[in-house]
Amino acid sequence: MNALVLIALISLLQAPHFDMQGTINRVSSPSSMVIGNGTLNKTVVLDGIDASGLNNKQYNYLMSDIQGYLTGKRVLVNGSYIYFDLVGSYNAQSINRMIEKKISDLEQMSYLFCEGYDC
């Protein structure tokens, strides 16, 4: 019995504190999402996202991708970082990091999104 109590206490100590739990209602930009929890909608500005290096085609592709994938997902918010809300747990990699990785990949594949003849 004491071991079970100890395990519960250890898991509580390791769990981060989240400011909000809800669903992504809208992806306004790569760095801004509207999270709703039934009674409150809050815009969360994500930290660490910089899409300024993308051209229009890359940006539109990114927005289409993340809007389709993220809208309706259950998430946990910790300051300006968003994490997927899994049953009884959370994904330790932030959505911020996932989007930044997508931006980096798009920048590296710029030849696929050439505008005009300047490729």
Summary of the structure (lengths in Angstrom):
residues: 119
radius of gyration: 17.9
end to end distance: 66.9
largest distance: 71.1
contacts: 305
relative contact order: 0.18
helix: 39%
strand: 28%
